[in-house]
Amino acid sequence: MRSSLLPDLPEWTEDDARLVLDEWRRSGQTIAAFARDRDMSAPRLYWWRRRLPKAVAAAPAMSLVPAKIVTRSEAAAVVIRLPSGVAIEIAGGSPSLVAAIVSEIERSS
């Protein structure tokens, strides 16, 4: 099955590679199976998959929103809202715990 997004070019641009890798991720297949089904080179996909995260890292992974600090007698809760709508609430978390969670979320995105 030939991909409609796959350019028939001897060399890919970063945009070409992003399109193909996005299609691969949506397919749920291994890279080897995806490449085989589309008559592609699996090593080319592995190479681009390793290369692109470095280029993507320059783009902001998350955005900041205005925050209001409210003091209460009990420990304050920190709420991290992800673009997907998921909210993570941490009651009384230390700044280092919150930083570790945010760092892990960024790493796994």
Jmol script that loads the backbone (N, CA, C; Angstrom):
load data "model"
ATOM      1  N   MET A   1       0.845  -1.174   0.000  1.00  0.00           N
ATOM      2  CA  MET A   1       0.000   0.000   0.000  1.00  0.00           C
ATOM      3  C   MET A   1       0.889   1.236   0.000  1.00  0.00           C
ATOM      4  N   ARG A   2       0.857   2.030  -1.031  1.00  0.00           N
ATOM      5  CA  ARG A   2       1.673   3.225  -1.178  1.00  0.00           C
ATOM      6  C   ARG A   2       0.998   4.386  -0.445  1.00  0.00           C
ATOM      7  N   SER A   3       1.767   5.157   0.314  1.00  0.00           N
ATOM      8  CA  SER A   3       1.230   6.279   1.075  1.00  0.00           C
ATOM      9  C   SER A   3       0.956   7.465   0.166  1.00  0.00           C
ATOM     10  N   SER A   4      -0.160   8.147   0.425  1.00  0.00           N
ATOM     11  CA  SER A   4      -0.457   9.349  -0.352  1.00  0.00           C
ATOM     12  C   SER A   4       0.434  10.505   0.076  1.00  0.00           C
ATOM     13  N   LEU A   5       0.978  10.440   1.292  1.00  0.00           N
ATOM     14  CA  LEU A   5       1.836  11.516   1.778  1.00  0.00           C
ATOM     15  C   LEU A   5       3.295  11.309   1.399  1.00  0.00           C
ATOM     16  N   LEU A   6       3.646  10.121   0.984  1.00  0.00           N
ATOM     17  CA  LEU A   6       5.039   9.790   0.713  1.00  0.00           C
ATOM     18  C   LEU A   6       5.486  10.371  -0.616  1.00  0.00           C
ATOM     19  N   PRO A   7       6.425  11.286  -0.588  1.00  0.00           N
ATOM     20  CA  PRO A   7       6.931  11.824  -1.849  1.00  0.00           C
ATOM     21  C   PRO A   7       7.826  10.822  -2.561  1.00  0.00           C
ATOM     22  N   ASP A   8       7.700  10.735  -3.872  1.00  0.00           N
ATOM     23  CA  ASP A   8       8.573   9.871  -4.664  1.00  0.00           C
ATOM     24  C   ASP A   8       9.844  10.629  -5.019  1.00  0.00           C
ATOM     25  N   LEU A   9      10.604  10.971  -4.024  1.00  0.00           N
ATOM     26  CA  LEU A   9      11.826  11.754  -4.211  1.00  0.00           C
ATOM     27  C   LEU A   9      13.012  10.956  -3.690  1.00  0.00           C
ATOM     28  N   PRO A  10      14.172  11.100  -4.349  1.00  0.00           N
ATOM     29  CA  PRO A  10      15.360  10.401  -3.844  1.00  0.00           C
ATOM     30  C   PRO A  10      15.813  10.956  -2.492  1.00  0.00           C
ATOM     31  N   GLU A  11      15.543  12.230  -2.236  1.00  0.00           N
ATOM     32  CA  GLU A  11      15.901  12.842  -0.956  1.00  0.00           C
ATOM     33  C   GLU A  11      14.667  13.511  -0.375  1.00  0.00           C
ATOM     34  N   TRP A  12      14.570  13.482   0.954  1.00  0.00           N
ATOM     35  CA  TRP A  12      13.434  14.104   1.626  1.00  0.00           C
ATOM     36  C   TRP A  12      13.876  15.387   2.306  1.00  0.00           C
ATOM     37  N   THR A  13      12.974  16.344   2.374  1.00  0.00           N
ATOM     38  CA  THR A  13      13.187  17.514   3.216  1.00  0.00           C
ATOM     39  C   THR A  13      12.698  17.147   4.614  1.00  0.00           C
ATOM     40  N   GLU A  14      12.963  18.005   5.583  1.00  0.00           N
ATOM     41  CA  GLU A  14      12.452  17.758   6.936  1.00  0.00           C
ATOM     42  C   GLU A  14      10.933  17.700   6.930  1.00  0.00           C
ATOM     43  N   ASP A  15      10.293  18.555   6.136  1.00  0.00           N
ATOM     44  CA  ASP A  15       8.830  18.534   6.058  1.00  0.00           C
ATOM     45  C   ASP A  15       8.325  17.208   5.495  1.00  0.00           C
ATOM     46  N   ASP A  16       9.002  16.690   4.453  1.00  0.00           N
ATOM     47  CA  ASP A  16       8.636  15.383   3.892  1.00  0.00           C
ATOM     48  C   ASP A  16       8.724  14.313   4.978  1.00  0.00           C
ATOM     49  N   ALA A  17       9.832  14.321   5.690  1.00  0.00           N
ATOM     50  CA  ALA A  17      10.059  13.310   6.722  1.00  0.00           C
ATOM     51  C   ALA A  17       9.027  13.424   7.838  1.00  0.00           C
ATOM     52  N   ARG A  18       8.705  14.647   8.251  1.00  0.00           N
ATOM     53  CA  ARG A  18       7.687  14.837   9.298  1.00  0.00           C
ATOM     54  C   ARG A  18       6.336  14.251   8.864  1.00  0.00           C
ATOM     55  N   LEU A  19       5.950  14.503   7.609  1.00  0.00           N
ATOM     56  CA  LEU A  19       4.687  13.965   7.108  1.00  0.00           C
ATOM     57  C   LEU A  19       4.669  12.437   7.169  1.00  0.00           C
ATOM     58  N   VAL A  20       5.741  11.824   6.712  1.00  0.00           N
ATOM     59  CA  VAL A  20       5.807  10.370   6.695  1.00  0.00           C
ATOM     60  C   VAL A  20       5.850   9.819   8.120  1.00  0.00           C
ATOM     61  N   LEU A  21       6.649  10.436   8.996  1.00  0.00           N
ATOM     62  CA  LEU A  21       6.727   9.958  10.378  1.00  0.00           C
ATOM     63  C   LEU A  21       5.400  10.148  11.109  1.00  0.00           C
ATOM     64  N   ASP A  22       4.687  11.226  10.836  1.00  0.00           N
ATOM     65  CA  ASP A  22       3.359  11.406  11.431  1.00  0.00           C
ATOM     66  C   ASP A  22       2.415  10.298  10.966  1.00  0.00           C
ATOM     67  N   GLU A  23       2.474   9.982   9.680  1.00  0.00           N
ATOM     68  CA  GLU A  23       1.638   8.903   9.146  1.00  0.00           C
ATOM     69  C   GLU A  23       2.013   7.572   9.798  1.00  0.00           C
ATOM     70  N   TRP A  24       3.321   7.337   9.968  1.00  0.00           N
ATOM     71  CA  TRP A  24       3.773   6.107  10.629  1.00  0.00           C
ATOM     72  C   TRP A  24       3.227   6.030  12.051  1.00  0.00           C
ATOM     73  N   ARG A  25       3.323   7.123  12.814  1.00  0.00           N
ATOM     74  CA  ARG A  25       2.846   7.113  14.205  1.00  0.00           C
ATOM     75  C   ARG A  25       1.347   6.815  14.267  1.00  0.00           C
ATOM     76  N   ARG A  26       0.574   7.398  13.349  1.00  0.00           N
ATOM     77  CA  ARG A  26      -0.872   7.155  13.318  1.00  0.00           C
ATOM     78  C   ARG A  26      -1.200   5.722  12.904  1.00  0.00           C
ATOM     79  N   SER A  27      -0.304   5.079  12.164  1.00  0.00           N
ATOM     80  CA  SER A  27      -0.580   3.730  11.656  1.00  0.00           C
ATOM     81  C   SER A  27      -0.580   2.675  12.760  1.00  0.00           C
ATOM     82  N   GLY A  28       0.171   2.907  13.830  1.00  0.00           N
ATOM     83  CA  GLY A  28       0.277   1.915  14.893  1.00  0.00           C
ATOM     84  C   GLY A  28       1.206   0.753  14.546  1.00  0.00           C
ATOM     85  N   GLN A  29       1.857   0.816  13.396  1.00  0.00           N
ATOM     86  CA  GLN A  29       2.762  -0.249  12.965  1.00  0.00           C
ATOM     87  C   GLN A  29       4.177   0.022  13.454  1.00  0.00           C
ATOM     88  N   THR A  30       4.990  -1.034  13.410  1.00  0.00           N
ATOM     89  CA  THR A  30       6.421  -0.829  13.635  1.00  0.00           C
ATOM     90  C   THR A  30       6.963  -0.101  12.401  1.00  0.00           C
ATOM     91  N   ILE A  31       8.136   0.509  12.554  1.00  0.00           N
ATOM     92  CA  ILE A  31       8.741   1.180  11.400  1.00  0.00           C
ATOM     93  C   ILE A  31       9.002   0.173  10.285  1.00  0.00           C
ATOM     94  N   ALA A  32       9.481  -1.002  10.649  1.00  0.00           N
ATOM     95  CA  ALA A  32       9.798  -2.017   9.629  1.00  0.00           C
ATOM     96  C   ALA A  32       8.544  -2.418   8.846  1.00  0.00           C
ATOM     97  N   ALA A  33       7.426  -2.659   9.543  1.00  0.00           N
ATOM     98  CA  ALA A  33       6.181  -3.051   8.863  1.00  0.00           C
ATOM     99  C   ALA A  33       5.640  -1.908   8.018  1.00  0.00           C
ATOM    100  N   PHE A  34       5.681  -0.700   8.554  1.00  0.00           N
ATOM    101  CA  PHE A  34       5.205   0.477   7.823  1.00  0.00           C
ATOM    102  C   PHE A  34       6.006   0.650   6.531  1.00  0.00           C
ATOM    103  N   ALA A  35       7.325   0.572   6.642  1.00  0.00           N
ATOM    104  CA  ALA A  35       8.191   0.751   5.471  1.00  0.00           C
ATOM    105  C   ALA A  35       7.954  -0.367   4.449  1.00  0.00           C
ATOM    106  N   ARG A  36       7.841  -1.584   4.915  1.00  0.00           N
ATOM    107  CA  ARG A  36       7.628  -2.722   4.016  1.00  0.00           C
ATOM    108  C   ARG A  36       6.298  -2.574   3.256  1.00  0.00           C
ATOM    109  N   ASP A  37       5.230  -2.176   3.963  1.00  0.00           N
ATOM    110  CA  ASP A  37       3.916  -2.019   3.328  1.00  0.00           C
ATOM    111  C   ASP A  37       3.900  -0.907   2.289  1.00  0.00           C
ATOM    112  N   ARG A  38       4.831   0.027   2.404  1.00  0.00           N
ATOM    113  CA  ARG A  38       4.836   1.184   1.504  1.00  0.00           C
ATOM    114  C   ARG A  38       6.044   1.205   0.578  1.00  0.00           C
ATOM    115  N   ASP A  39       6.753   0.092   0.495  1.00  0.00           N
ATOM    116  CA  ASP A  39       7.934  -0.016  -0.367  1.00  0.00           C
ATOM    117  C   ASP A  39       8.935   1.104  -0.076  1.00  0.00           C
ATOM    118  N   MET A  40       9.209   1.278   1.204  1.00  0.00           N
ATOM    119  CA  MET A  40      10.144   2.320   1.640  1.00  0.00           C
ATOM    120  C   MET A  40      11.339   1.679   2.318  1.00  0.00           C
ATOM    121  N   SER A  41      12.349   2.495   2.552  1.00  0.00           N
ATOM    122  CA  SER A  41      13.535   2.064   3.269  1.00  0.00           C
ATOM    123  C   SER A  41      13.334   2.303   4.770  1.00  0.00           C
ATOM    124  N   ALA A  42      13.322   1.236   5.559  1.00  0.00           N
ATOM    125  CA  ALA A  42      13.196   1.375   7.011  1.00  0.00           C
ATOM    126  C   ALA A  42      14.371   2.161   7.602  1.00  0.00           C
ATOM    127  N   PRO A  43      15.627   1.918   7.153  1.00  0.00           N
ATOM    128  CA  PRO A  43      16.733   2.711   7.706  1.00  0.00           C
ATOM    129  C   PRO A  43      16.545   4.223   7.507  1.00  0.00           C
ATOM    130  N   ARG A  44      15.931   4.607   6.383  1.00  0.00           N
ATOM    131  CA  ARG A  44      15.671   6.035   6.160  1.00  0.00           C
ATOM    132  C   ARG A  44      14.720   6.565   7.230  1.00  0.00           C
ATOM    133  N   LEU A  45      13.692   5.822   7.568  1.00  0.00           N
ATOM    134  CA  LEU A  45      12.756   6.262   8.608  1.00  0.00           C
ATOM    135  C   LEU A  45      13.434   6.325   9.975  1.00  0.00           C
ATOM    136  N   TYR A  46      14.242   5.307  10.295  1.00  0.00           N
ATOM    137  CA  TYR A  46      14.969   5.327  11.574  1.00  0.00           C
ATOM    138  C   TYR A  46      15.885   6.546  11.642  1.00  0.00           C
ATOM    139  N   TRP A  47      16.563   6.845  10.536  1.00  0.00           N
ATOM    140  CA  TRP A  47      17.483   7.989  10.503  1.00  0.00           C
ATOM    141  C   TRP A  47      16.720   9.283  10.763  1.00  0.00           C
ATOM    142  N   TRP A  48      15.601   9.491  10.079  1.00  0.00           N
ATOM    143  CA  TRP A  48      14.826  10.718  10.270  1.00  0.00           C
ATOM    144  C   TRP A  48      14.206  10.786  11.660  1.00  0.00           C
ATOM    145  N   ARG A  49      13.784   9.646  12.175  1.00  0.00           N
ATOM    146  CA  ARG A  49      13.199   9.653  13.520  1.00  0.00           C
ATOM    147  C   ARG A  49      14.226  10.104  14.551  1.00  0.00           C
ATOM    148  N   ARG A  50      15.499   9.690  14.401  1.00  0.00           N
ATOM    149  CA  ARG A  50      16.557  10.126  15.316  1.00  0.00           C
ATOM    150  C   ARG A  50      16.889  11.595  15.108  1.00  0.00           C
ATOM    151  N   ARG A  51      16.853  12.061  13.876  1.00  0.00           N
ATOM    152  CA  ARG A  51      17.282  13.412  13.549  1.00  0.00           C
ATOM    153  C   ARG A  51      16.253  14.469  13.937  1.00  0.00           C
ATOM    154  N   LEU A  52      14.983  14.204  13.704  1.00  0.00           N
ATOM    155  CA  LEU A  52      13.968  15.239  13.881  1.00  0.00           C
ATOM    156  C   LEU A  52      13.735  15.690  15.318  1.00  0.00           C
ATOM    157  N   PRO A  53      13.808  14.840  16.333  1.00  0.00           N
ATOM    158  CA  PRO A  53      13.576  15.375  17.672  1.00  0.00           C
ATOM    159  C   PRO A  53      14.507  16.523  18.025  1.00  0.00           C
ATOM    160  N   LYS A  54      15.728  16.512  17.476  1.00  0.00           N
ATOM    161  CA  LYS A  54      16.652  17.611  17.744  1.00  0.00           C
ATOM    162  C   LYS A  54      16.141  18.906  17.116  1.00  0.00           C
ATOM    163  N   ALA A  55      15.593  18.818  15.919  1.00  0.00           N
ATOM    164  CA  ALA A  55      15.053  20.003  15.254  1.00  0.00           C
ATOM    165  C   ALA A  55      13.771  20.467  15.920  1.00  0.00           C
ATOM    166  N   VAL A  56      12.961  19.529  16.392  1.00  0.00           N
ATOM    167  CA  VAL A  56      11.688  19.869  17.026  1.00  0.00           C
ATOM    168  C   VAL A  56      11.922  20.488  18.404  1.00  0.00           C
ATOM    169  N   ALA A  57      13.042  20.115  19.067  1.00  0.00           N
ATOM    170  CA  ALA A  57      13.317  20.611  20.410  1.00  0.00           C
ATOM    171  C   ALA A  57      13.408  22.132  20.453  1.00  0.00           C
ATOM    172  N   ALA A  58      13.727  22.777  19.349  1.00  0.00           N
ATOM    173  CA  ALA A  58      13.822  24.224  19.325  1.00  0.00           C
ATOM    174  C   ALA A  58      12.445  24.880  19.424  1.00  0.00           C
ATOM    175  N   ALA A  59      11.400  24.179  19.030  1.00  0.00           N
ATOM    176  CA  ALA A  59      10.042  24.709  19.099  1.00  0.00           C
ATOM    177  C   ALA A  59       9.535  24.587  20.530  1.00  0.00           C
ATOM    178  N   PRO A  60       8.766  25.576  20.993  1.00  0.00           N
ATOM    179  CA  PRO A  60       8.255  25.488  22.360  1.00  0.00           C
ATOM    180  C   PRO A  60       7.270  24.314  22.497  1.00  0.00           C
ATOM    181  N   ALA A  61       7.508  23.477  23.495  1.00  0.00           N
ATOM    182  CA  ALA A  61       6.671  22.302  23.703  1.00  0.00           C
ATOM    183  C   ALA A  61       5.383  22.650  24.423  1.00  0.00           C
ATOM    184  N   MET A  62       5.408  23.679  25.242  1.00  0.00           N
ATOM    185  CA  MET A  62       4.203  24.098  25.940  1.00  0.00           C
ATOM    186  C   MET A  62       4.193  25.608  26.070  1.00  0.00           C
ATOM    187  N   SER A  63       3.052  26.127  26.375  1.00  0.00           N
ATOM    188  CA  SER A  63       2.943  27.575  26.520  1.00  0.00           C
ATOM    189  C   SER A  63       2.545  27.912  27.958  1.00  0.00           C
ATOM    190  N   LEU A  64       2.858  29.103  28.352  1.00  0.00           N
ATOM    191  CA  LEU A  64       2.513  29.557  29.692  1.00  0.00           C
ATOM    192  C   LEU A  64       1.216  30.355  29.647  1.00  0.00           C
ATOM    193  N   VAL A  65       0.458  30.241  30.695  1.00  0.00           N
ATOM    194  CA  VAL A  65      -0.788  31.003  30.818  1.00  0.00           C
ATOM    195  C   VAL A  65      -0.721  31.806  32.102  1.00  0.00           C
ATOM    196  N   PRO A  66      -1.475  32.908  32.184  1.00  0.00           N
ATOM    197  CA  PRO A  66      -1.454  33.694  33.423  1.00  0.00           C
ATOM    198  C   PRO A  66      -1.873  32.847  34.625  1.00  0.00           C
ATOM    199  N   ALA A  67      -1.237  33.096  35.742  1.00  0.00           N
ATOM    200  CA  ALA A  67      -1.562  32.356  36.965  1.00  0.00           C
ATOM    201  C   ALA A  67      -1.879  33.333  38.083  1.00  0.00           C
ATOM    202  N   LYS A  68      -2.746  32.925  38.958  1.00  0.00           N
ATOM    203  CA  LYS A  68      -3.098  33.730  40.123  1.00  0.00           C
ATOM    204  C   LYS A  68      -2.700  32.931  41.352  1.00  0.00           C
ATOM    205  N   ILE A  69      -1.903  33.539  42.223  1.00  0.00           N
ATOM    206  CA  ILE A  69      -1.454  32.855  43.427  1.00  0.00           C
ATOM    207  C   ILE A  69      -2.439  33.170  44.546  1.00  0.00           C
ATOM    208  N   VAL A  70      -2.958  32.114  45.134  1.00  0.00           N
ATOM    209  CA  VAL A  70      -3.927  32.260  46.213  1.00  0.00           C
ATOM    210  C   VAL A  70      -3.323  31.628  47.454  1.00  0.00           C
ATOM    211  N   THR A  71      -3.315  32.379  48.549  1.00  0.00           N
ATOM    212  CA  THR A  71      -2.782  31.807  49.788  1.00  0.00           C
ATOM    213  C   THR A  71      -3.932  31.220  50.596  1.00  0.00           C
ATOM    214  N   ARG A  72      -3.687  30.055  51.124  1.00  0.00           N
ATOM    215  CA  ARG A  72      -4.674  29.371  51.966  1.00  0.00           C
ATOM    216  C   ARG A  72      -3.940  28.785  53.155  1.00  0.00           C
ATOM    217  N   SER A  73      -4.692  28.410  54.147  1.00  0.00           N
ATOM    218  CA  SER A  73      -4.051  27.849  55.335  1.00  0.00           C
ATOM    219  C   SER A  73      -3.490  26.454  55.067  1.00  0.00           C
ATOM    220  N   GLU A  74      -4.153  25.684  54.197  1.00  0.00           N
ATOM    221  CA  GLU A  74      -3.615  24.361  53.870  1.00  0.00           C
ATOM    222  C   GLU A  74      -2.666  24.465  52.681  1.00  0.00           C
ATOM    223  N   ALA A  75      -2.009  23.388  52.392  1.00  0.00           N
ATOM    224  CA  ALA A  75      -1.041  23.372  51.300  1.00  0.00           C
ATOM    225  C   ALA A  75      -1.737  23.674  49.968  1.00  0.00           C
ATOM    226  N   ALA A  76      -1.110  24.523  49.181  1.00  0.00           N
ATOM    227  CA  ALA A  76      -1.670  24.892  47.882  1.00  0.00           C
ATOM    228  C   ALA A  76      -1.477  23.750  46.894  1.00  0.00           C
ATOM    229  N   ALA A  77      -2.390  23.644  45.941  1.00  0.00           N
ATOM    230  CA  ALA A  77      -2.293  22.621  44.907  1.00  0.00           C
ATOM    231  C   ALA A  77      -1.762  23.256  43.629  1.00  0.00           C
ATOM    232  N   VAL A  78      -0.962  22.505  42.908  1.00  0.00           N
ATOM    233  CA  VAL A  78      -0.472  22.933  41.608  1.00  0.00           C
ATOM    234  C   VAL A  78      -1.240  22.113  40.577  1.00  0.00           C
ATOM    235  N   VAL A  79      -1.777  22.790  39.551  1.00  0.00           N
ATOM    236  CA  VAL A  79      -2.504  22.100  38.499  1.00  0.00           C
ATOM    237  C   VAL A  79      -1.763  22.330  37.192  1.00  0.00           C
ATOM    238  N   ILE A  80      -1.398  21.248  36.523  1.00  0.00           N
ATOM    239  CA  ILE A  80      -0.745  21.311  35.220  1.00  0.00           C
ATOM    240  C   ILE A  80      -1.783  20.849  34.204  1.00  0.00           C
ATOM    241  N   ARG A  81      -2.150  21.728  33.278  1.00  0.00           N
ATOM    242  CA  ARG A  81      -3.127  21.383  32.250  1.00  0.00           C
ATOM    243  C   ARG A  81      -2.397  21.172  30.929  1.00  0.00           C
ATOM    244  N   LEU A  82      -2.558  19.988  30.358  1.00  0.00           N
ATOM    245  CA  LEU A  82      -1.924  19.648  29.098  1.00  0.00           C
ATOM    246  C   LEU A  82      -2.815  20.057  27.937  1.00  0.00           C
ATOM    247  N   PRO A  83      -2.226  20.288  26.756  1.00  0.00           N
ATOM    248  CA  PRO A  83      -3.035  20.666  25.585  1.00  0.00           C
ATOM    249  C   PRO A  83      -4.140  19.658  25.271  1.00  0.00           C
ATOM    250  N   SER A  84      -3.955  18.407  25.667  1.00  0.00           N
ATOM    251  CA  SER A  84      -4.957  17.372  25.402  1.00  0.00           C
ATOM    252  C   SER A  84      -6.179  17.509  26.304  1.00  0.00           C
ATOM    253  N   GLY A  85      -6.100  18.409  27.304  1.00  0.00           N
ATOM    254  CA  GLY A  85      -7.207  18.574  28.230  1.00  0.00           C
ATOM    255  C   GLY A  85      -6.990  17.859  29.553  1.00  0.00           C
ATOM    256  N   VAL A  86      -5.976  17.023  29.637  1.00  0.00           N
ATOM    257  CA  VAL A  86      -5.675  16.314  30.871  1.00  0.00           C
ATOM    258  C   VAL A  86      -5.120  17.303  31.886  1.00  0.00           C
ATOM    259  N   ALA A  87      -5.603  17.212  33.127  1.00  0.00           N
ATOM    260  CA  ALA A  87      -5.113  18.073  34.205  1.00  0.00           C
ATOM    261  C   ALA A  87      -4.462  17.195  35.270  1.00  0.00           C
ATOM    262  N   ILE A  88      -3.288  17.617  35.719  1.00  0.00           N
ATOM    263  CA  ILE A  88      -2.582  16.916  36.784  1.00  0.00           C
ATOM    264  C   ILE A  88      -2.551  17.854  37.979  1.00  0.00           C
ATOM    265  N   GLU A  89      -3.143  17.417  39.088  1.00  0.00           N
ATOM    266  CA  GLU A  89      -3.182  18.248  40.285  1.00  0.00           C
ATOM    267  C   GLU A  89      -2.254  17.661  41.331  1.00  0.00           C
ATOM    268  N   ILE A  90      -1.377  18.516  41.865  1.00  0.00           N
ATOM    269  CA  ILE A  90      -0.403  18.094  42.857  1.00  0.00           C
ATOM    270  C   ILE A  90      -0.656  18.906  44.115  1.00  0.00           C
ATOM    271  N   ALA A  91      -1.119  18.263  45.157  1.00  0.00           N
ATOM    272  CA  ALA A  91      -1.415  18.959  46.418  1.00  0.00           C
ATOM    273  C   ALA A  91      -0.143  19.051  47.244  1.00  0.00           C
ATOM    274  N   GLY A  92       0.270  20.278  47.529  1.00  0.00           N
ATOM    275  CA  GLY A  92       1.426  20.489  48.387  1.00  0.00           C
ATOM    276  C   GLY A  92       2.742  20.016  47.806  1.00  0.00           C
ATOM    277  N   GLY A  93       2.858  19.973  46.503  1.00  0.00           N
ATOM    278  CA  GLY A  93       4.087  19.522  45.872  1.00  0.00           C
ATOM    279  C   GLY A  93       5.199  20.549  45.976  1.00  0.00           C
ATOM    280  N   SER A  94       6.405  20.066  46.167  1.00  0.00           N
ATOM    281  CA  SER A  94       7.548  20.970  46.218  1.00  0.00           C
ATOM    282  C   SER A  94       7.876  21.458  44.809  1.00  0.00           C
ATOM    283  N   PRO A  95       8.551  22.593  44.686  1.00  0.00           N
ATOM    284  CA  PRO A  95       8.944  23.080  43.359  1.00  0.00           C
ATOM    285  C   PRO A  95       9.786  22.061  42.591  1.00  0.00           C
ATOM    286  N   SER A  96      10.637  21.310  43.276  1.00  0.00           N
ATOM    287  CA  SER A  96      11.461  20.322  42.576  1.00  0.00           C
ATOM    288  C   SER A  96      10.613  19.163  42.052  1.00  0.00           C
ATOM    289  N   LEU A  97       9.566  18.777  42.775  1.00  0.00           N
ATOM    290  CA  LEU A  97       8.663  17.727  42.300  1.00  0.00           C
ATOM    291  C   LEU A  97       7.907  18.197  41.060  1.00  0.00           C
ATOM    292  N   VAL A  98       7.384  19.424  41.109  1.00  0.00           N
ATOM    293  CA  VAL A  98       6.663  19.976  39.960  1.00  0.00           C
ATOM    294  C   VAL A  98       7.598  20.073  38.753  1.00  0.00           C
ATOM    295  N   ALA A  99       8.825  20.546  38.961  1.00  0.00           N
ATOM    296  CA  ALA A  99       9.796  20.663  37.878  1.00  0.00           C
ATOM    297  C   ALA A  99      10.108  19.292  37.285  1.00  0.00           C
ATOM    298  N   ALA A 100      10.244  18.271  38.115  1.00  0.00           N
ATOM    299  CA  ALA A 100      10.526  16.920  37.629  1.00  0.00           C
ATOM    300  C   ALA A 100       9.364  16.387  36.796  1.00  0.00           C
ATOM    301  N   ILE A 101       8.136  16.650  37.217  1.00  0.00           N
ATOM    302  CA  ILE A 101       6.963  16.187  36.465  1.00  0.00           C
ATOM    303  C   ILE A 101       6.878  16.889  35.111  1.00  0.00           C
ATOM    304  N   VAL A 102       7.071  18.222  35.111  1.00  0.00           N
ATOM    305  CA  VAL A 102       7.037  18.971  33.852  1.00  0.00           C
ATOM    306  C   VAL A 102       8.138  18.498  32.921  1.00  0.00           C
ATOM    307  N   SER A 103       9.318  18.268  33.462  1.00  0.00           N
ATOM    308  CA  SER A 103      10.441  17.789  32.653  1.00  0.00           C
ATOM    309  C   SER A 103      10.121  16.432  32.028  1.00  0.00           C
ATOM    310  N   GLU A 104       9.521  15.537  32.781  1.00  0.00           N
ATOM    311  CA  GLU A 104       9.169  14.212  32.268  1.00  0.00           C
ATOM    312  C   GLU A 104       8.086  14.310  31.199  1.00  0.00           C
ATOM    313  N   ILE A 105       7.118  15.203  31.385  1.00  0.00           N
ATOM    314  CA  ILE A 105       6.062  15.409  30.375  1.00  0.00           C
ATOM    315  C   ILE A 105       6.683  15.920  29.088  1.00  0.00           C
ATOM    316  N   GLU A 106       7.589  16.894  29.178  1.00  0.00           N
ATOM    317  CA  GLU A 106       8.260  17.420  27.987  1.00  0.00           C
ATOM    318  C   GLU A 106       9.070  16.336  27.294  1.00  0.00           C
ATOM    319  N   ARG A 107       9.759  15.511  28.065  1.00  0.00           N
ATOM    320  CA  ARG A 107      10.608  14.458  27.497  1.00  0.00           C
ATOM    321  C   ARG A 107       9.775  13.420  26.751  1.00  0.00           C
ATOM    322  N   SER A 108       8.614  13.095  27.274  1.00  0.00           N
ATOM    323  CA  SER A 108       7.805  12.047  26.660  1.00  0.00           C
ATOM    324  C   SER A 108       6.907  12.544  25.549  1.00  0.00           C
ATOM    325  N   SER A 109       6.849  13.855  25.342  1.00  0.00           N
ATOM    326  CA  SER A 109       6.001  14.404  24.269  1.00  0.00           C
ATOM    327  C   SER A 109       6.639  14.219  22.912  1.00  0.00           C
TER     328      SER A 109
END
end "model"
wireframe off; spacefill off
backbone 0.3
color backbone group
